[in-house]
Amino acid sequence: MHKLVLVFGDIDDIPAFDLAWSQRFVPLVEDMPGLRRITVGRVRGSPSGVASIHLLHELHFDDQPSLEAAMASPIGQVAGRLLMEIAGDHVQLLFAEHLEDIPRPASRR
């Protein structure tokens, strides 16, 4: 699998961003062609304390061509413009190959 990872950081107005992201952006990207899975992580800190990242949003696709086709689709284009409107310079987009391991039993220690 391949995924598009959106890393949101240094958000000035978090309540306004969260509202626009959840009510406008998320429903749109959920309709992207070829989308297989969505994962979201709200960052709550780091080992050193404060983190400059607010949110991780991952869109999973079967392969890189499927991801690129989704981004080039009409819905993908609208989503990209909306993303720039609500997050602008506060989002970084990354392509990542997604490797997943078999779940392991809990440690006995």
N, CA and C of each residue as an Amber inpcrd file, in Angstrom:
protein
   327
   0.8420000  -1.1870000   0.0000000   0.0000000   0.0000000   0.0000000
   0.8820000   1.2420000   0.0000000   0.2940000   2.3350000  -0.4500000
   0.9420000   3.6400000  -0.3930000  -0.0360000   4.6080000   0.2550000
   0.5180000   5.6250000   0.8810000  -0.3600000   6.5820000   1.5290000
   0.1240000   8.0060000   1.3190000  -0.8280000   8.8950000   1.3990000
  -0.5710000  10.3200000   1.4290000  -0.6810000  10.7170000   2.8880000
   0.3960000  11.2550000   3.4350000   0.4250000  11.6580000   4.8360000
   0.3680000  13.1770000   4.8930000  -0.6180000  13.6950000   5.5950000
  -0.7550000  15.1350000   5.8010000  -0.3370000  15.4220000   7.2400000
   0.6690000  16.2600000   7.3880000   1.1980000  16.6100000   8.7020000
   0.8440000  18.0750000   8.9640000  -0.0300000  18.2880000   9.9210000
  -0.4820000  19.6410000  10.2460000   0.2620000  20.1250000  11.4840000
   0.9190000  21.2640000  11.3650000   1.6590000  21.8030000  12.4930000
   1.5320000  23.3000000  12.5950000   1.8560000  23.8290000  13.7650000
   1.8620000  25.2800000  14.0020000   0.5570000  25.9530000  13.5870000
  -0.5470000  25.3540000  13.9610000  -1.8670000  25.9120000  13.6430000
  -2.1370000  27.0790000  14.5950000  -2.5000000  28.2310000  14.0310000
  -2.7490000  29.4200000  14.8430000  -4.0610000  29.3250000  15.6290000
  -5.1350000  28.9570000  14.9270000  -6.4650000  28.8870000  15.5370000
  -6.9400000  27.4380000  15.4550000  -6.5900000  26.6490000  16.4440000
  -6.8830000  25.2120000  16.4090000  -8.3870000  24.9250000  16.3510000
  -9.2410000  25.5810000  17.1440000 -10.6800000  25.2860000  17.0350000
 -11.2400000  25.5640000  15.6300000 -10.8420000  26.6620000  15.0170000
 -11.3200000  26.9800000  13.6600000 -10.7910000  25.9670000  12.6480000
  -9.5160000  25.6060000  12.7910000  -8.9420000  24.6050000  11.8940000
  -9.6660000  23.2700000  12.0460000  -9.8300000  22.8000000  13.2850000
 -10.4740000  21.5110000  13.5230000 -11.8840000  21.4720000  12.9370000
 -12.6070000  22.5650000  13.0470000 -13.9590000  22.6330000  12.4950000
 -13.9260000  22.5430000  10.9670000 -13.0830000  23.3330000  10.3190000
 -12.9960000  23.3170000   8.8550000 -12.4760000  21.9740000   8.3570000
 -11.4720000  21.4280000   9.0300000 -10.9090000  20.1380000   8.6270000
 -11.9630000  19.0440000   8.7190000 -12.6540000  18.9530000   9.8710000
 -13.5920000  17.8480000  10.0970000 -14.8910000  17.9860000   9.3150000
 -15.3820000  19.2050000   9.1410000 -16.6850000  19.3800000   8.4910000
 -16.5990000  19.6390000   6.9890000 -15.4780000  20.1600000   6.5110000
 -15.3640000  20.4750000   5.0800000 -14.3880000  19.5590000   4.3560000
 -13.2060000  19.3580000   4.9330000 -12.1580000  18.6170000   4.2370000
 -12.3670000  17.1020000   4.3140000 -12.5880000  16.5690000   5.5040000
 -12.7080000  15.1240000   5.6830000 -13.8270000  14.5280000   4.8220000
 -15.0460000  15.0900000   4.8170000 -16.0910000  14.4910000   3.9780000
 -15.7160000  14.4710000   2.4870000 -14.9600000  15.4400000   2.0650000
 -14.5480000  15.5000000   0.6620000 -13.5290000  14.4100000   0.3450000
 -12.4840000  14.2830000   1.1450000 -11.4450000  13.2950000   0.8430000
 -11.9580000  11.8730000   1.0070000 -12.9810000  11.6710000   1.8170000
 -13.5350000  10.3230000   1.9620000 -14.1270000   9.7970000   0.6550000
 -14.4030000  10.6770000  -0.2900000 -14.9490000  10.2850000  -1.5860000
 -13.8950000  10.1710000  -2.6840000 -12.6180000  10.3000000  -2.3320000
 -11.5730000  10.1960000  -3.3550000 -11.5580000   8.7780000  -3.9310000
 -11.4120000   8.6580000  -5.2430000 -11.4010000   7.3300000  -5.8560000
 -10.1860000   6.5200000  -5.4080000 -10.4110000   5.2450000  -5.1490000
  -9.3240000   4.3490000  -4.7890000  -8.9090000   4.3790000  -3.3310000
  -9.5330000   5.2320000  -2.5310000  -9.1790000   5.3320000  -1.1170000
  -9.5730000   4.0460000  -0.4010000  -8.6300000   3.4430000   0.3180000
  -8.8730000   2.1690000   1.0000000  -8.9950000   2.3010000   2.5070000
  -8.3300000   3.2770000   3.0640000  -8.2960000   3.3890000   4.5320000
  -7.8830000   4.8080000   4.8990000  -8.4000000   5.2720000   6.0220000
  -8.0290000   6.5810000   6.5600000  -7.5900000   6.3790000   8.0020000
  -6.4780000   6.9970000   8.3650000  -6.0780000   7.0030000   9.7730000
  -5.7980000   8.4430000  10.1750000  -6.1230000   8.7480000  11.4050000
  -5.9250000  10.0970000  11.9440000  -5.2700000   9.9660000  13.3060000
  -4.2870000  10.8030000  13.5440000  -3.6390000  10.8330000  14.8480000
  -3.5700000  12.2580000  15.3590000  -4.1660000  12.4890000  16.5020000
  -4.0570000  13.7930000  17.1520000  -2.8370000  13.7400000  18.0670000
  -1.8690000  14.5560000  17.7690000  -0.6050000  14.5380000  18.5150000
  -0.8380000  15.1840000  19.8770000  -0.4170000  14.4830000  20.9200000
  -0.6150000  14.9590000  22.2880000   0.6830000  15.3080000  22.9940000
   1.7850000  15.3120000  22.2600000   3.0700000  15.6540000  22.8560000
   4.1710000  14.8090000  22.2610000   5.3290000  14.8970000  22.8730000
   6.4920000  14.1350000  22.4270000   7.2940000  13.7410000  23.6680000
   8.3040000  12.8980000  23.5120000   9.1140000  12.5380000  24.6780000
   9.7500000  13.7460000  25.3640000   9.9650000  14.8180000  24.5970000
  10.5600000  16.0110000  25.2060000   9.5120000  17.0130000  25.6810000
   8.2370000  16.6440000  25.5640000   7.1830000  17.5430000  26.0350000
   6.2940000  18.0170000  24.9070000   6.3980000  19.2800000  24.5670000
   5.5450000  19.9000000  23.5620000   5.9620000  19.4580000  22.1590000
   4.9820000  19.2350000  21.2880000   5.2500000  18.8990000  19.8910000
   4.7160000  20.0170000  19.0020000   5.3900000  20.2720000  17.9090000
   4.9490000  21.3190000  16.9870000   3.9360000  20.7870000  15.9750000
   3.6030000  19.5190000  16.0620000   2.6330000  18.8970000  15.1590000
   1.2990000  18.7940000  15.8900000   0.2270000  19.1420000  15.1880000
  -1.1160000  19.0750000  15.7700000  -1.8470000  17.7940000  15.3600000
  -1.7090000  17.4090000  14.0790000  -2.5420000  16.3340000  13.5500000
  -1.8180000  15.6100000  12.4290000  -1.9860000  14.2890000  12.3750000
  -1.5070000  13.4650000  11.2670000  -2.7320000  12.8460000  10.6190000
  -2.8450000  12.9850000   9.2970000  -3.9990000  12.4550000   8.5580000
  -3.4300000  11.6310000   7.4170000  -3.7290000  10.3330000   7.4010000
  -3.1600000   9.4340000   6.4080000  -4.2580000   8.8490000   5.5220000
  -4.0470000   8.9490000   4.2130000  -4.9710000   8.4150000   3.2180000
  -4.2770000   7.2640000   2.5130000  -4.7990000   6.0520000   2.6680000
  -4.1620000   4.8380000   2.1590000  -4.7650000   4.4070000   0.8220000
  -3.8940000   4.0100000  -0.0930000  -4.2880000   3.5430000  -1.4260000
  -3.5430000   2.2490000  -1.7450000  -4.0250000   1.5140000  -2.7480000
  -3.3890000   0.2530000  -3.1100000  -1.9440000   0.4270000  -3.5410000
  -1.6740000   1.4950000  -4.2980000  -0.3320000   1.6970000  -4.8350000
  -0.1500000   3.1750000  -5.1860000   1.0730000   3.5290000  -5.5510000
   1.3900000   4.9230000  -5.8790000   0.5540000   5.4570000  -7.0510000
   0.3810000   4.6920000  -8.1450000  -0.4630000   5.2030000  -9.2330000
  -1.8990000   5.4900000  -8.7880000  -2.4530000   4.6700000  -7.9170000
  -3.8130000   4.9190000  -7.4080000  -3.8610000   6.1990000  -6.5840000
  -2.8360000   6.4230000  -5.7800000  -2.7460000   7.6400000  -4.9750000
  -2.6730000   8.8720000  -5.8800000  -1.8070000   8.8040000  -6.8810000
  -1.6400000   9.9330000  -7.8010000  -2.9100000  10.1860000  -8.6070000
  -3.6010000   9.1080000  -9.0210000  -4.8610000   9.2630000  -9.7590000
  -5.9200000   9.9190000  -8.8860000  -5.9660000   9.5550000  -7.6150000
  -6.9270000  10.1680000  -6.6930000  -6.6510000  11.6590000  -6.5360000
  -5.3750000  12.0140000  -6.4130000  -5.0290000  13.4330000  -6.2730000
  -5.3660000  14.2270000  -7.5330000  -5.2400000  13.5910000  -8.6990000
  -5.5120000  14.2630000  -9.9740000  -6.9940000  14.2780000 -10.3320000
  -7.8000000  13.4860000  -9.6130000  -9.2360000  13.4060000  -9.8990000
  -9.9090000  14.7410000  -9.5840000 -11.1110000  14.9620000 -10.1080000
 -11.8270000  16.2050000  -9.7680000 -11.9920000  16.4020000  -8.2560000
 -12.3410000  15.3380000  -7.5310000 -12.4820000  15.4630000  -6.0720000
 -11.1300000  15.7710000  -5.4350000 -10.0840000  15.1170000  -5.9140000
  -8.7480000  15.3650000  -5.3820000  -8.2980000  16.7980000  -5.5980000
  -8.6280000  17.3560000  -6.7450000  -8.2590000  18.7420000  -7.0390000
  -8.9990000  19.7180000  -6.1190000 -10.2930000  19.4860000  -5.9360000
 -11.0740000  20.3480000  -5.0350000 -10.5450000  20.2130000  -3.6100000
 -10.2520000  18.9760000  -3.1900000  -9.7280000  18.7550000  -1.8390000
  -8.3880000  19.4620000  -1.6530000  -7.5380000  19.4300000  -2.6650000
  -6.2430000  20.1000000  -2.5800000  -6.3850000  21.6040000  -2.4170000
  -7.3040000  22.1890000  -3.1770000  -7.5270000  23.6410000  -3.0470000
  -8.0880000  23.9820000  -1.6630000  -9.0250000  23.1640000  -1.1810000
  -9.6000000  23.3950000   0.1440000  -8.5380000  23.2310000   1.2220000
  -7.6760000  22.2430000   1.0670000  -6.5860000  22.0300000   2.0220000
  -5.7150000  23.2800000   2.1310000  -5.3720000  23.8660000   0.9970000
  -4.5530000  25.0820000   1.0160000  -5.3070000  26.2470000   1.6500000
  -6.6120000  26.2820000   1.4580000  -7.4210000  27.3420000   2.0510000
  -7.4550000  27.2400000   3.5780000  -7.6090000  26.0220000   4.1030000
  -7.7570000  25.8890000   5.5560000  -6.4390000  25.6850000   6.2930000
  -5.3900000  25.2200000   5.5800000  -4.1280000  24.9510000   6.2730000
  -2.9280000  25.6590000   5.6670000  -2.9520000  25.9540000   4.3800000
  -1.8760000  26.6920000   3.7260000  -0.4870000  26.2120000   4.0630000
   0.3150000  27.1080000   4.6170000   1.7040000  26.7990000   4.9660000
   1.8370000  25.9130000   6.2050000   0.7240000  25.5220000   6.8040000
   0.7620000  24.7480000   8.0420000   0.5730000  23.2520000   7.8140000
   0.6630000  22.8170000   6.5600000   0.5270000  21.3970000   6.2640000
   1.6690000  20.9570000   5.3560000   2.1560000  19.7770000   5.6220000
   3.1710000  19.1630000   4.7670000   2.5700000  17.8670000   4.2330000
   2.7310000  17.6250000   2.9250000   2.2300000  16.4090000   2.3040000
   3.4030000  15.4990000   1.9780000   3.2480000  14.2250000   2.3240000
   4.3000000  13.2420000   2.1000000   3.7100000  12.0040000   1.4410000
   4.4520000  11.3910000   0.5290000   4.1040000  10.0850000  -0.0120000
   4.8960000   9.0530000   0.7830000   4.2430000   7.9710000   1.1950000
   4.9370000   6.9380000   1.9630000   4.4570000   5.5600000   1.5270000
   5.3990000   4.6540000   1.4160000   5.0310000   3.2570000   1.2310000
   4.6120000   2.7600000   2.6090000   3.4770000   2.0980000   2.6670000
   2.9490000   1.6380000   3.9530000   3.2050000   0.1510000   4.1000000
   3.9760000  -0.2080000   5.0960000   4.2770000  -1.5960000   5.4090000
   3.6250000  -1.9200000   6.7420000   2.9170000  -3.0020000   6.7910000
   2.2090000  -3.3420000   8.0170000   2.6010000  -4.7430000   8.4530000
   2.8620000  -4.8970000   9.7150000   3.2880000  -6.1660000  10.2680000
   2.0950000  -6.8700000  10.9140000   2.2520000  -8.1520000  11.1490000
   1.2230000  -8.9290000  11.8300000   1.2120000  -8.5090000  13.2910000
   0.0270000  -8.2920000  13.8690000  -0.0290000  -7.9220000  15.2920000
   0.6650000  -8.9690000  16.1570000   1.3490000  -8.5000000  17.1460000
   2.0730000  -9.3770000  18.0620000   1.3270000  -9.4680000  19.3830000
   1.4720000 -10.6130000  20.0740000   0.8330000 -10.7250000  21.3920000
   1.4680000  -9.7350000  22.3760000   0.7280000  -9.3940000  23.3810000
   1.2390000  -8.4720000  24.4010000   2.4660000  -9.0770000  25.0720000
   3.3600000  -8.2240000  25.4540000   4.5840000  -8.6580000  26.1400000
   4.2420000  -9.3030000  27.4760000   5.0090000 -10.3070000  27.8490000
   4.7650000 -11.0000000  29.1280000   5.5410000 -10.3710000  30.2630000
   6.3280000  -9.3650000  29.9840000   7.1520000  -8.7470000  31.0300000
   6.4010000  -7.7260000  31.8080000
